[in-house]
Amino acid sequence: MKYHIAESLHKVEKWVEDHGYKGYEPFDGLSSWLRPLMGANLFAERVLLQLLRRSPINLRPLLGVKPKESTKGRGYMAYGYLLLHKMTEENTYKEKALQCLDWLDHHKAPRYKKHSWGNHFDFVSRSGGYSAHEPIIVWTSLIGQAFLEAYEQLKMDRFLDIAESICEWIMDLPREHTPTGGCLSYLAIGQHSIHNANMLGAAMLARAAKHLVNTSYVDVAKSAMQYSCSRQRSDGSWWYGEKPMYHWIDNFHTGYNLVSLKCYIDNTGDTIYMDSLSRGLQFFKTHFFEEDGKPKYYHNNLYPVEIQCASQSIETLATFAAEDQSSLNLAKKVAKWTLENMQDKKGFFYYRYYPIIQAKIPMLHWGQATMYKALALLLQQLQ
């Protein structure tokens, strides 16, 4: 198993580097030359975006959508490089990680002084939209974790300085204040309460606070975890968000919640939400996988099997592997299925898997970079 994972890592690493860290993403459809024809109509723009997202055939070249840079892709690759450097002590991985982190430092969101990151394309959804480079807490927190990993491994103070800048951006975000905790906003432009975004922000604050000895970060992180854990459903699951329009339960957002909650507990020593963590992990393992390791998108629906679900499943399960053998066994099963069914001979991972057809579109962050980090983490556990 270790050999096959290492071989897969080498293949996808080469593909990403050969393509200059550029690629497509599921939600990049508004970069098409068709967009001006939508007349700034939100519904029409949503249709265009979803057409490119859901099509099993890659329509992007035909519609003028070009591969783009990816901030979160660089962040995931940097984290993967760091994990491999930690395992092998090969200087090449260190240098690649430093290059990615330097690139991220120079490509933070231009409208904000403090470090934060967004997409390289405009986005719309049922709840509205936001423009290219408008930072979101999800990407910012995930990238922030790579800077903290770099600081912990390499002891370079500039990475802790950037992590502190990230935390200050998070602290400036709007919050939903309730009697049972405060929810960090998904975006800086208005309050948007989403559980995985809230918990990812809390995890970033908690891990950074351990090094910066900043009690205000811990206080905000604790309040954020109270908000989400007090709203955990009785079966251990979370809605994507509390508004009725967000009432679905999916694989990778649940994985974000679990990894974030564990990060918070590990870095603060606050064990009040251990039961939430245990129940959430049990729900995750029970509801999101087929017997052969195929990862389900929703807790009650298998298709489409998506590479983001596979990668976050592997990362989540590998995160718990040290103290839970069943998580390690399941991570290996998911990895085996994914490598056998969703990795092309050219090295990249397919976007989606359906019963009859595969969407072989090579997404960058949403597939290559996330799988790179996930497989590196699993290989670390197997070592």
N, C-alpha and C positions, 0 to 999 in steps of 0.2 A: 504493500500500500504506500509506504513512504517513497519508494522509487517512482511510482506512477504520479504521485502528487508533485514530487520534485521535477519530473519531466514536464508535467502540465504547466507548472510555474515558469519554467524556462521558455516554453512555447509562447505563453501569453505575454510574458515580459518582452520577448523579442518582437511580437506583433505590435504591442503598444509603442515601443521605442522606434521601430521601423516606420510607424505612422506619425511620429513626432508628437505623441500624446494628444492627437486630435482624433475626433470621431463623431458619430451621430449620437443623439439621445432620443428617448421616446417622445419628449415634449418639445421638440425643436421645430415643429411644423410652421410656426408663425414666421420663420425665416424665409419662407417660400415667396417667389414673385407673385403668387396668387393672392397674398394677403391684401394688397391695396384694393383688389376687386371686392373685398368683403365690406367695404364702406364703413369701417370702424364699428360694425355691428358685432356685439359680443357673442351672440349665438352663432353667427356665421363663422367667426374666428374659432369658436370652440369646435365646430364641425370640421373645419380645416385641420386643426391640431389633432383631433381624435381620428380623423381619416388616416393621417400619417402614422399615428401611434398604433392603431389597431390593424393596419393592413399587413398581411403576412408577406407581401411583396414590397420591396424597398422602393417607394415612389419618390424618395428625396432627390436623387440625381435628375429625374424628369422634371421635378417642380422647383429646382434651383436651390435646394437646401444643401449646403456644403458642410463637410466635417469641420468642427470647431474645437477650440481649446476648451478645457474643462477644469475648473478650479477644484471641484470635488474629486475629479479623476486624479489630478496631481496629488491631492491629499491622501487618497487611498493608496496610490502607488508609493508615496513617501513612507507611509506606515508599513507597507509590505516590505520595502527595501530595508527599513530599520529592523523589522523582525528577522529578516534573513541575515542581516549584519550581526545581530545578536547571537544567532545560531552558529554562523560560520566564521565570524570575525574577518570576513573578506572586505578589504577596503573599498572595493568597487561598489558594493552596496551602500556603504556610507557616503561615497561621493555622489551616487545617484540620488540618494535621499536628500543630501544637502542642495543639490541642484533644483530638485522639486520644491523644497522649502524656500529657497531663495526666490524662485519664480513666484511662489504664492505671496511672499512678502512684497514683491514689486507689482503684484496684480490684485491687490485687495480692492474692495469696492471704492470707486473713485469719489463718490459723494460723501464719504465718511472718513473722518480723521483716524478713528480707531479701526483696528483690523476686523474685517468682516468680508464675507464673500457671497456671491450669488451666481446665477446662470449667465451664460453668454448669449441668451436669447430671451425674447419676451414670452410671457406665459399667461394663459387665461384658463379659468375653470368655472364651475357652477357658483363658486363663492366670490368671483371677481378675477382680478389679474394683477400682475406687476411687471415692470419693465426689466430689460436686460441689466445686469449688474446691481440690481436692487438686492441687498443681502438678506438672507433668511437664516434663522437660528439653526436650522438643521445642518446646512452645509458648513456654516461657521463653526458650530460645535464639533462636528466630525473632523474638520480640518484642524481645529484647535487641539484635538486629542493627538494628532500627529506631531504637532509642535511640542506637546508635553512629553510624548514618548522620546522625541529627539533630545529634549533637555535631560530626561532621566537617564538616557543611555550615554550621551556625549558630554553632559555637564557644561554646555555652552550657554552662558547667561542670556545671550540675545534671544534664544528661543523662549526662555521664561518671560522675558520682556514682552515678546509678541503674545504669549499666552495671557499675560496680564492685560494687554490692550484688548484682546478678544473678550476677556471677562468684563472689562469696563463697558464694552459695547453691549454685551448681554445685560448688564446691570441697568443700562439706559433704556432698555426696551419697555414698552407698555406692559402692564400686568393686569390680569383680572383678579381683583381682591375678593375673597369669599371668607365666610367663617371657618371653612375647612381648607385653608391654603390659598396661595396665589399662583396663577398660571402665567408663565412667561409667554410673550406673544411670538407667533411664528414670524411676523414681520415687524419692522420698526414703524411702518406707516399704518398705524391703527392696531387695535387689539384683535388678534386671531388666536383663539384658544384651541390647541391641538395637543393631544397627550404626548405623542412621541417627540414633538418639538420641545415641549415643556421639559420633559425628562432628559432629553439630550443636553439642553442648556444647563439643567441642574447638575448633570454628571460632569460637564466641563468645569463648572464653578467649584464643585467639590474636589476634583482632582487637582486643580490649580491651587486651591486654598491650602492644600497640604504643604505646598512648597512656599507659598506667599504668606502663610500664616494670617489670612484675612478672614476674620469671623463674619463679616458682612456677607461674603460669598457663601459661607456655610449656612447662614440664616436664610438667605434667599433660596438656596438649593433645598433646604429642609422644607420650606413652605411650598415649593414647587412639587416635591415628592408627596407631601401631604395632600395637595390638590388631586394629583393623579391616583394615588393609592387609595384615597377615600372614595374615589369614583370607580375603582375596579369592580367588575361585576362578580356576582357570587360564585360563578364557575371558574374565576381566575383570569378572565379575559378583560380586554379594554375595547370600548368603541374607539374608532379613530378620533372622534371628538364628541362632545356632549350634545351639540345641536342635532336634532333629528336628521338633518341632511348628511351628517357624518356617521350615521349608525351602521357601520359595517366593521367587520373584524378580519384583518388580513395578516398574512405571514410576516412580512418584513417589518411592518410598523410595530407589531408585537415584539419582534426580535429587538428592535431599537429600545423599546421600553425595558425589556429584561436586562440587556447589557448595561443600559444607563442606570437602572436601579442597583445592580450589582456594583457598578463603579462608585456610585454614591456611598453605599454601605462600606465597601472596602476602604475608601479614602477618608471617611468621617468616623467610622466605628459606631455609627448610629444604627442599631439593629431593630428598631421599632417596626420596620417594614419587612422583616425577614419572612413573615408568613405570606405577605403579598408576593414576594419574590418566589417562594416555594410553590404557591398556588398558580402563579403565572407560568412558571417553567413547566409545571405538570400539564397545564392546559396546552401549552405550546407543543410539547412532545406528543401529546395524545391526539391533537386535532389537525395538525398541519402536514402529516406525512402519510404516504402510502406504504404498504408493507415492503416494497422494493427500495424505499428511500426517496421516491419521487416527491418533491415538495409541492404542496397545494398552495394556491394563491389565497383562497379564503378558507375559513375554518369549516365551511359547509359546501365547498365547491372546489374541485381540482383545477379546472382549466380557466384561463391559460396557465400552463406551467411557465413561469417567467424566471429568467436568470437572476434577477434581483432577489427573488425568494430563495433560490438555491444558495446564492452567496451569503445572504444574511442568515439563513438557516445554519450554514456551516460555521459562520463566525459566532453566532449566538451559542450554539452547542459546544463549540471548542472553548468558548469563554468559561463554560461551566464544567469542562471536562476534568479538571484537576480534582474536583471534589465529588463528581458524579459520573460513574463509569457508564451509565446508560446514555448520558449525553455524548460521551466520546464514541460509543458504539454507533449511535444514530448519526453523528457527524460523519463518520467513516462511510456509512451506508449512503448518505446523501451525496457525499463527494464522489463515491464510486459511480452512482447513477448519473450524476452530472457530467463527469468526465467521459463516460461511455456514450452519452446521448446528446450532449449539448456543446462539446468542444470540436471545432472543425480541425481538419488535418493541418490547416494553415496556422493554427494556434489560437484563434479568437473563439469566444463563446457565442453561441446563438442567442438571440433575443428571447424567442418564445418557442414552446413546444406544444403542438396540438396533436390530437389523435391521428390525423391523416397527413398534416403538413407541418413543416418547421419554418418559423420566421428566422432566417439565417442572417439577419441584419446585425452587423457588429457594433453595438452600442459601446461607448467608451467607459464612462463612469458606471453606467447601468449595465454592468456585465464584466468588462475586462478588468477594470481597476478594483471593483468590489470583490471579484473572484480572486484576484491576486492577493489582496490582504487576507481574505478568508482562508485560502489554502495555505498561506504562509503561517497563519495562526494555528491551523490544524497540524501542519508539519511540526511546528514548535511543540505542540502537545504530544505528538507521537515520538519526538526525540527524547 
